[in-house]
């Protein structure tokens, strides 16, 4: 392995993500939200009870904490999330999906996943898609202190596999 090979791999991964995100944005996959607002709702939908401490949510996003706080304020004003003090710490803030927020996330998510499938299926067969998922999981695990929780299951695997 060389520095050049690592840089080539990173550049391919990054450029592919940029290309796909531009296609999603051009198709308005996330309307009526921005992609970043949708990302907040999506990540909350994956949390137990659809809620997370602001700092834990922030760890899942590529956004600064002050920007996330302002975004959460906007999403709360729109009725998509609710803010409350953490039960175990009066200084902590918990953000939770509202019923309207969960419905909005599902509606946008269904449309978005169809577009993901159309674009990814055009370039990769199922075996390649699973290989890519495994490669990305290994890379994520190698650069984080915690194991990945986003493990991709095949259609034939059950959650306990």
Rosetta blueprint (number, residue, H / E / L):
1 X L
2 X L
3 X H
4 X H
5 X H
6 X H
7 X H
8 X H
9 X H
10 X H
11 X H
12 X H
13 X H
14 X H
15 X H
16 X H
17 X H
18 X H
19 X H
20 X H
21 X H
22 X H
23 X H
24 X H
25 X H
26 X H
27 X L
28 X L
29 X L
30 X L
31 X L
32 X L
33 X L
34 X L
35 X H
36 X H
37 X H
38 X H
39 X H
40 X H
41 X H
42 X H
43 X H
44 X H
45 X H
46 X L
47 X L
48 X H
49 X H
50 X H
51 X E
52 X E
53 X E
54 X H
55 X H
56 X H
57 X H
58 X H
59 X L
60 X L
61 X L
62 X L
63 X L
64 X L
65 X H
66 X H
67 X H
68 X H
69 X H
70 X H
71 X H
72 X H
73 X H
74 X H
75 X H
76 X H
77 X H
78 X L
79 X L
80 X L
81 X E
82 X E
83 X E
84 X E
85 X E
86 X E
87 X L
88 X L
89 X E
90 X E
91 X E
92 X E
93 X E
94 X E
95 X E
96 X E
97 X E
98 X L
99 X H
100 X H
101 X H
102 X H
103 X H
104 X H
105 X H
106 X H
107 X H
108 X H
109 X H
110 X H
111 X H
112 X H
113 X H
114 X H
115 X H
116 X H
117 X H
118 X H
119 X H
120 X H
121 X H
122 X H
123 X H
124 X L
125 X L
126 X H
127 X H
128 X H
129 X H
130 X H
131 X H
132 X H
133 X H
134 X H
135 X H
136 X H
137 X H
138 X H
139 X H
140 X H
141 X H
142 X H
143 X H
144 X L
145 X L
146 X L
147 X L
148 X L
149 X L
150 X L
151 X L
152 X L
153 X L
154 X L
155 X L
156 X L
157 X L
158 X L
159 X L
160 X L
161 X L
